[in-house]
Amino acid sequence: MLSNERLALPRGTDITHHLSVLESAGYLTKVDDTFSTRKPVWRIADQFIRFERAVMRPVLSRLNTTNDVTSIWE
């Protein structure tokens, strides 16, 4: 993941189908964790979503509340 956010799901929630759909569509890639054989690491593969998460999301609240966007990007 691009940040330290973790997806909190109730125990017993099966999201296998949803993850495989996102993987087959090219939005996610599964990377095998070398230290844990049971838990793969899912990475965002889509470049637009990666850009949104890395660049836009941290300043989104400021973009929505100001008219002077140049001050945000300086």
C-alpha positions as CSV (number, residue, x, y, z in Angstrom):
1,M,0.0,0.0,0.0
2,L,1.1,3.5,-0.6
3,S,0.4,4.6,3.0
4,N,0.2,2.9,6.4
5,E,-3.6,2.5,6.1
6,R,-4.8,-1.0,6.8
7,L,-8.2,-2.4,5.7
8,A,-10.1,-3.4,8.8
9,L,-12.5,-6.2,8.1
10,P,-14.6,-8.3,10.4
11,R,-13.2,-11.8,11.0
12,G,-14.5,-14.4,8.6
13,T,-15.1,-11.8,5.8
14,D,-14.2,-13.4,2.5
15,I,-13.0,-10.9,0.0
16,T,-11.3,-13.4,-2.3
17,H,-13.7,-12.9,-5.2
18,H,-13.5,-9.1,-5.0
19,L,-9.7,-9.2,-4.9
20,S,-9.5,-11.5,-7.9
21,V,-11.8,-9.3,-9.9
22,L,-9.7,-6.2,-9.1
23,E,-6.5,-8.2,-10.0
24,S,-7.9,-9.5,-13.3
25,A,-9.0,-6.0,-14.2
26,G,-5.4,-4.7,-13.6
27,Y,-6.1,-2.5,-10.6
28,L,-4.3,-4.7,-8.0
29,T,-1.3,-7.0,-8.1
30,K,-0.5,-9.7,-5.6
31,V,3.1,-9.8,-4.3
32,D,4.1,-12.8,-2.3
33,D,5.6,-11.9,1.1
34,T,8.9,-13.6,1.5
35,F,8.6,-13.6,5.3
36,S,5.0,-14.8,5.6
37,T,3.7,-17.6,3.3
38,R,0.1,-17.1,4.4
39,K,-0.3,-13.4,3.7
40,P,0.3,-11.9,0.3
41,V,0.8,-8.2,-0.1
42,W,-1.7,-6.4,-2.4
43,R,-0.3,-3.4,-4.3
44,I,-2.2,-0.8,-6.4
45,A,-1.2,-1.4,-10.0
46,D,-3.3,1.3,-11.7
47,Q,-1.2,4.4,-12.2
48,F,-4.0,6.8,-12.0
49,I,-5.2,5.4,-8.6
50,R,-1.6,5.4,-7.4
51,F,-1.2,9.1,-8.4
52,E,-4.5,10.0,-6.6
53,R,-3.5,8.2,-3.4
54,A,0.1,9.5,-3.3
55,V,-0.3,13.1,-4.6
56,M,-4.0,14.2,-4.5
57,R,-5.4,12.6,-1.4
58,P,-3.0,14.4,1.1
59,V,-4.0,17.8,-0.2
60,L,-7.6,17.1,-1.1
61,S,-9.2,18.9,1.9
62,R,-7.1,22.0,1.2
63,L,-8.0,21.9,-2.5
64,N,-11.7,21.8,-1.5
65,T,-11.5,24.8,0.9
66,T,-9.3,27.3,-0.8
67,N,-9.4,29.3,-4.0
68,D,-5.6,29.8,-4.1
69,V,-4.5,26.4,-5.3
70,T,-1.0,27.7,-6.3
71,S,-0.1,28.0,-2.6
72,I,-0.8,24.3,-2.1
73,W,1.6,23.2,-4.8
74,E,4.5,25.5,-3.9
